[in-house]
């Protein structure tokens, strides 16, 4: 357990820029998820769409097209941050 933390506004902005440049549709959202973001700073998160919004459940399903979109954003982000 840990206290909630704010994600890096700069990294979130960079994710938005990368997704926009790649024409990957996105929605900015708050998340109650802690994951490693609570302990690794600065951080941001990229979520992949799931059918009916179900996650962390055996019924979770992501369309391969959505998985590919998430990978494009993560690859673009890694490339951008490496420059």
C-alpha positions in Angstrom: 0.0 0.0 0.0 1.1 3.5 -0.7 -0.4 7.0 -0.9 -1.7 8.0 -4.3 0.7 9.9 -6.5 0.3 12.3 -9.4 1.5 11.1 -12.8 4.1 13.3 -14.5 2.2 16.0 -16.4 5.2 16.3 -18.8 5.2 12.5 -19.6 1.4 12.5 -20.0 1.8 15.4 -22.4 4.4 13.5 -24.3 2.1 10.4 -24.5 -0.6 12.7 -25.9 1.8 14.2 -28.5 3.0 10.7 -29.6 -0.6 9.3 -29.9 -1.7 12.3 -31.8 1.3 12.1 -34.2 0.5 8.4 -34.8 -3.3 9.1 -35.2 -4.1 6.8 -32.4 -7.3 7.8 -30.7 -7.1 8.2 -26.9 -9.0 9.4 -23.9 -7.3 11.0 -20.9 -8.5 9.4 -17.8 -7.9 9.2 -14.1 -7.0 5.8 -12.7 -7.3 4.3 -9.3 -4.6 1.8 -10.4 -1.4 2.0 -8.4 0.8 -0.4 -10.2 4.4 0.5 -10.3 3.5 4.1 -11.0 3.1 4.6 -7.2 6.8 3.8 -6.7 8.5 4.8 -9.9 8.6 8.5 -10.6 8.2 10.2 -12.9 5.7 8.0 -14.7 2.7 7.9 -16.9 0.4 5.0 -18.0 -0.9 3.9 -21.3 -4.0 1.7 -21.2 -5.2 -0.6 -23.9 -9.0 -0.7 -24.5 -10.8 -3.9 -23.3 -14.1 -5.3 -24.2 -16.8 -3.8 -21.9 -14.0 -2.2 -19.9 -13.3 -5.4 -18.0 -9.7 -5.8 -16.7 -7.9 -7.9 -14.2 -10.4 -10.7 -14.8 -10.5 -13.9 -16.8 -13.1 -12.3 -19.0 -10.7 -9.5 -20.0 -10.3 -9.2 -23.8 -8.5 -6.7 -26.0 -8.9 -6.6 -29.7 -5.5 -7.2 -31.5 -6.1 -3.8 -33.2 -6.2 -2.1 -29.9 -3.1 -4.0 -28.6 -1.3 -2.9 -31.8 -2.3 0.7 -31.2 -1.0 0.6 -27.6 2.3 -0.9 -28.8 2.6 1.9 -31.4 2.2 4.5 -28.7 4.7 2.8 -26.4 7.3 2.3 -29.1 6.8 5.9 -30.2 7.2 7.1 -26.6 10.3 5.0 -26.1 11.8 6.5 -29.3 10.8 10.0 -28.3 12.3 9.7 -24.8 15.5 8.2 -26.2 16.3 11.2 -28.3 
